Amino acid sequence: MAMNSLKDVYLDQLQDIYSACKQSLAVTTELGRAAKDQQLSEALIAGGQGISEGMDKIASLCSDHGIDPTGEHCKGMEGLVKEARSHALEEDFGDDDARDAMIITQYQRMCHYAIAGYGCLVAFANRLELDGDAAVLKTCLDQSYEGDRHMTDIAIKGGINEAAA
């Protein structure tokens, strides 16, 4: 499809973020299983639930616009997922706290990608005067920010970084 308008870009990016979420969901679950810290594991499980809820919201928006949410493949998230698996799941660690620190690092990179995607989508929806879409996407954006902040708290206040040092 040719990109002839902001609406075309918006619809393309809705599909792209759906793909990004779908790809990150599987590895988030794997990261949660690999985490040794209970708080981290529970946060990743909650993160997976949030990703799944976000996918439902995006699928609904896609349906409202008459497009298939699976119409794109996000190559950016594909790379981040490969990195997460390589660095946090397949790497040899002699220390569980060091692995947990790496898990947080990789999860936050995926969060930051989602934050960028949702932020652009909110801006596009606002410009296109799609107020309902903007509200839904803003909720997803806020939840992504919260997930990122929660990981920082676990790393710093929860003591994973200190324990891994």
Long-range contacts (C-beta under 8 A, 24 or more apart in sequence): 6-124, 6-127, 6-128, 7-128, 9-124, 10-121, 10-124, 10-125, 10-128, 10-130, 11-62, 11-65, 11-67, 12-72, 13-117, 13-120, 13-121, 13-124, 14-58, 14-61, 14-62, 14-65, 14-67, 14-69, 14-121, 15-62, 15-67, 15-68, 15-69, 15-70, 15-71, 15-72, 16-72, 16-74, 16-117, 17-58, 17-74, 17-114, 17-117, 17-118, 17-121, 18-55, 18-58, 18-59, 18-62, 18-69, 18-70, 18-72, 19-70, 19-72, 19-73, 19-74, 19-77, 20-74, 20-76, 20-77, 20-113, 20-114, 20-117, 21-51, 21-54, 21-55, 21-58, 21-114, 22-55, 22-70, 23-74, 23-77, 23-78, 23-81, 24-51, 24-77, 24-80, 24-81, 24-110, 24-114, 25-51, 25-52, 25-55, 26-81, 27-81, 27-84, 27-85, 27-89, 27-110, 28-107, 28-110, 30-85, 30-89, 31-84, 31-88, 31-89, 31-103, 31-106, 31-107, 34-88, 34-89, 34-99, 34-103, 35-99, 35-100, 35-103, 36-96, 36-97, 36-99, 36-100, 37-96, 37-97, 37-100, 37-154, 37-158, 37-160, 39-154, 39-158, 40-100, 40-103, 40-104, 40-154, 40-158, 40-160, 43-147, 43-150, 43-151, 43-154, 44-103, 44-107, 47-107, 47-147, 50-143, 50-147, 54-140, 54-143, 54-144, 57-136, 57-137, 57-139, 57-140, 58-140, 60-136, 61-133, 61-136, 61-137, 64-133, 76-113, 77-110, 77-113, 80-106, 80-109, 80-110, 80-113, 81-110, 83-109, 84-109, 84-110, 95-164, 97-160, 97-163, 97-164, 98-164, 100-160, 100-164, 101-155, 101-160, 101-161, 101-164, 104-151, 104-154, 104-155, 104-160, 107-151, 108-148, 108-151, 108-152, 111-144, 111-147, 111-148, 111-151, 112-148, 114-140, 114-144, 115-141, 115-144, 115-145, 115-148, 118-144
